[in-house]
């Protein structure tokens, strides 16, 4: 089992911005333990899909969900000094 840092891009994320529903994208970094880089990516996506704060912000209808794209997975030595289980969101307009 190893430690990984997974950089994820969110797309088609419908949320309220200043009281108005808007589609935005976001970046975040998840820190997970996994046996391989591929499984680390899967764990990061699962972590985000189950995140109550992220789910609470999403306004997407069931037939138009937001997407999560794994941008980079890299092994790291330790989680020491990192924000766990993930960083905040860097949001950008789509």
Backbone torsions as a table, in degrees:
resi	resn	phi	psi	omega
1	UNK	NA	135.0	-179.9
2	UNK	-127.9	167.9	177.3
3	UNK	-98.8	137.9	-177.7
4	UNK	-135.2	149.7	171.1
5	UNK	-111.2	124.5	-175.0
6	UNK	-120.2	116.2	179.5
7	UNK	-91.2	122.8	-173.2
8	UNK	-123.9	139.1	173.6
9	UNK	-108.5	128.5	173.6
10	UNK	-97.5	141.5	-179.8
11	UNK	-132.1	155.4	174.7
12	UNK	58.7	38.2	-177.2
13	UNK	-92.3	108.1	-179.8
14	UNK	-87.4	121.3	-178.6
15	UNK	-150.6	168.6	177.2
16	UNK	-83.5	126.9	174.6
17	UNK	-122.6	111.8	-176.9
18	UNK	53.0	41.7	176.6
19	UNK	80.9	4.0	-179.4
20	UNK	-120.9	131.7	177.8
21	UNK	-68.2	124.7	179.9
22	UNK	-139.7	151.6	173.4
23	UNK	-91.0	127.3	179.6
24	UNK	-132.2	168.5	170.0
25	UNK	-115.6	168.6	177.5
26	UNK	-153.5	160.4	171.6
27	UNK	-121.1	144.8	173.3
28	UNK	-153.4	159.6	176.6
29	UNK	-119.8	126.3	176.9
30	UNK	-103.6	145.0	177.1
31	UNK	-117.0	117.9	-173.7
32	UNK	-136.6	159.7	170.8
33	UNK	-101.3	138.9	178.5
34	UNK	-162.4	165.5	180.0
35	UNK	-86.1	-13.6	179.2
36	UNK	-153.5	165.1	178.0
37	UNK	-63.5	-39.5	179.4
38	UNK	-61.1	-46.2	179.0
39	UNK	-68.6	-30.6	176.5
40	UNK	-62.6	-42.3	176.9
41	UNK	-61.4	-43.7	178.9
42	UNK	-63.7	-41.5	178.9
43	UNK	-64.7	-39.6	179.4
44	UNK	-63.3	-44.9	178.4
45	UNK	-62.7	-42.9	177.6
46	UNK	-62.3	-39.7	178.1
47	UNK	-61.1	-44.7	179.8
48	UNK	-69.1	-41.0	-179.7
49	UNK	-64.3	-25.1	-179.0
50	UNK	-99.7	-0.8	-175.7
51	UNK	-70.6	113.7	-177.1
52	UNK	-61.8	-33.3	178.6
53	UNK	-67.0	-43.6	179.1
54	UNK	-66.4	-44.7	178.8
55	UNK	-60.7	-38.5	179.9
56	UNK	-66.2	-26.5	179.0
57	UNK	-84.2	-26.0	-174.5
58	UNK	-73.2	136.3	176.6
59	UNK	-119.2	13.6	-177.4
60	UNK	-66.8	137.2	172.2
61	UNK	-71.4	159.9	-177.8
62	UNK	-57.8	-31.3	-177.6
63	UNK	-87.7	5.2	179.1
64	UNK	-146.0	64.2	-175.2
65	UNK	-72.4	159.5	173.3
66	UNK	-74.5	158.4	-177.9
67	UNK	-113.7	149.6	175.9
68	UNK	-121.4	126.9	-177.3
69	UNK	-120.5	126.1	177.8
70	UNK	-79.9	117.0	-179.2
71	UNK	-88.0	-40.6	-176.6
72	UNK	-158.1	140.4	172.9
73	UNK	-126.2	126.7	177.7
74	UNK	-139.0	140.7	177.4
75	UNK	-70.6	146.7	176.8
76	UNK	-130.3	158.6	-177.3
77	UNK	-74.0	-41.1	-173.6
78	UNK	-156.2	159.0	174.3
79	UNK	-88.0	-4.3	-176.9
80	UNK	-54.4	128.8	177.8
81	UNK	81.7	-1.1	-179.4
82	UNK	-97.6	151.8	175.4
83	UNK	-79.6	121.4	-177.2
84	UNK	-111.8	145.9	-0.1
85	UNK	-85.4	-7.4	179.5
86	UNK	-154.3	165.6	174.5
87	UNK	-80.6	178.9	174.4
88	UNK	-73.1	-172.2	-179.3
89	UNK	-103.8	131.9	169.1
90	UNK	-99.1	108.5	-172.1
91	UNK	-97.6	142.3	177.5
92	UNK	-138.0	151.0	178.7
93	UNK	-69.7	146.6	176.0
94	UNK	-104.3	NA	NA
